[in-house]
Amino acid sequence: MKIKRALHYLNQTYKLGRKLGLDNINQLLDELGRPDKQMKLIHVAGTNGKGSTSSMIYTMLQQAGYSVGFYSSPHLVKYNERFQVDGEMISDDDLAQTITVVKKAVSAMTARGLTHPTEFEVLTAVSLVYFRDRGCQYAVMEVGLGGRLDATNAIVDPVCSVITPIEFDHTSFLGNSLTEIAGEKAGILRKNVPAVIAPQQAEAKKEIERVAKQRNTPLIHVKVPKKAIQSSDLTGTVFLWNDKEFKLRQLGRYQVENAITALTVMDTLRKTGELKITDYRMKQGILHTKWPGRLEKVANSPDIYIDGSHNPHGARTLLETFNQVCKDKRCIAVFGMKDDKDVAGVLKHTAGLFQHMIATEPHTEATHSAEEIASLIEPYGVETTIEPDLNKAFDLACSMADKDDLIIVYGSFYLIGDIRDRVVKS
């Protein structure tokens, strides 16, 4: 199967059935010979920071000399981004070949009268088959949505579970309270498997501890000192952990929290004897971690940044960090979001950062209209332009900006992915 046909198959899976729960993905992994049993797994759930934290864990494991797979979502530009091994994303040929293997297993399932797996179940199986075939010693598996019923939760016991900060997001699926959402995220906790828990709001922390006690899960709560940050500028952030100095290229206290969470995972596994890694290799892993789409600079003169802040907590962290970046600069924003997101909550924290905002729409279904976004911006007194076409909105921002100005494209991952692809290609 060539890549075009393989991707067409993936894009059609939503039509082929849906079954709630983990039975289907377990049947699929059984059909494939349980590839998840062939490597040590680190399972990461949470609302904010799980991609950055997962990427830091992945990079530190590479620095320690292990062969490591990394399964993440969503992708910004193409599916290949979701599957990485040892710093390289999967090739088109390998992706097509692995999808073919999984599709054959799916056909065997459906021939027995079982429901066709969902797209995410197929993708999860693809990741594990690819990591097995590449001989990975470790794989970092990022939860797609929630935790309890997420396809990644079908894996055999991981060596460590991780929960990053929990906030309100996907409330129609996960619940309308932090307790409900935390309960879904805590669904990844396993008996006698250590779980590293990033700093949480009291309500979420209480629910995680309740589930952990019920399941006999040992918890390691991450502690981030108030004065952890030693210095921060546009080149990155220097911080202290266990009286040792680390540097990361990302900005903001929230990225320091992500880094200390990832370091705590490494330290936990080092103490349990699951891996060998020196402090120096941990420092190198943190320093060399890259994670696209998180206040990522993609162009100069004018400086252009993209950021996937799509909930109020992410917006607060963007506010904190962007104040450093845009100090004394004229800032123009291009903003758009899907209609299941709290646009008003995001704008509450970010609208005041910019001198001009261009309201637009991601190239996807179910988005907030540019007109609706503009009406929500109006109370903040920010000059606003409505341009539903994303490419035209970005062109307008570029035409308005002088070389010393700053442009930020933020909101939906679909939106920033399209702009990132365009800028990188040009």
HUZI-V232657 format. One line per field, one symbol per residue. phi: phi as a letter, one per 30 degrees, with the letter a starting at -180 (. if undefined). psi: psi as a letter, one per 20 degrees, with the letter a starting at -180 (. if undefined). A space follows every 10 residues. Layout:
# HUZI-V232657
phi: ???
psi: ???
This chain:
# HUZI-V232657
phi: .dddddddde dcdddckabd jceddddddd dcihdddcad cccbckccid dddddddedd ddddjddbcb cbadddbbee edbbbhibde dedddddddd dddddddddd dciddddded dddddedddd ddddiddbbc ccddbilecd edddddedda cbbdecbdah ddcckcbddd dddddddddb dicdbccdeb deddeddddd ddddchcdcb ddccdecddc aabddkbcbc bhiccbbbdd cjdddddddd dddddddddd ddidbcaded dddddddcdb bdichcdcab hddbcbacdb beddddddee ddeddceicd ccccbabddc cddedddecc eddcdbbcdb bddadhcdde dddddddedd icebbcbddd ddddeddddd dddcdbcbcb jddddddddd dddddd
psi: prhghghggg iihhijrppq ajgghggghg hjkmhiijrp qpporrgqjh gggghggghh hghijqppqo orqrqggqhh hioqpljpqq rgghggghhg ghhghghhgh hjjqqpqrgh gghgggghgg hghikphqpo opqgpdggjq hijiqrprip qporpprpql hhhirjqhgg ghhggiiiqq pjpqpporpq qggggggghg ggghjlppqo pppoqhkhph qpaiiapprp pljqpqpqir qqhhhggggh gghhgghghg hijhrpprhg hgghgghjpp oqjnlppirq mqppqqpkoj rhghhghggg ghhggjpjqp ppqppqqqij qngghghhhh hihqhppopa pqmrrmqpqh ggghhhhgii kppqppnhog hhggggghhh prhiapppor cqhgghgghg ggggh.
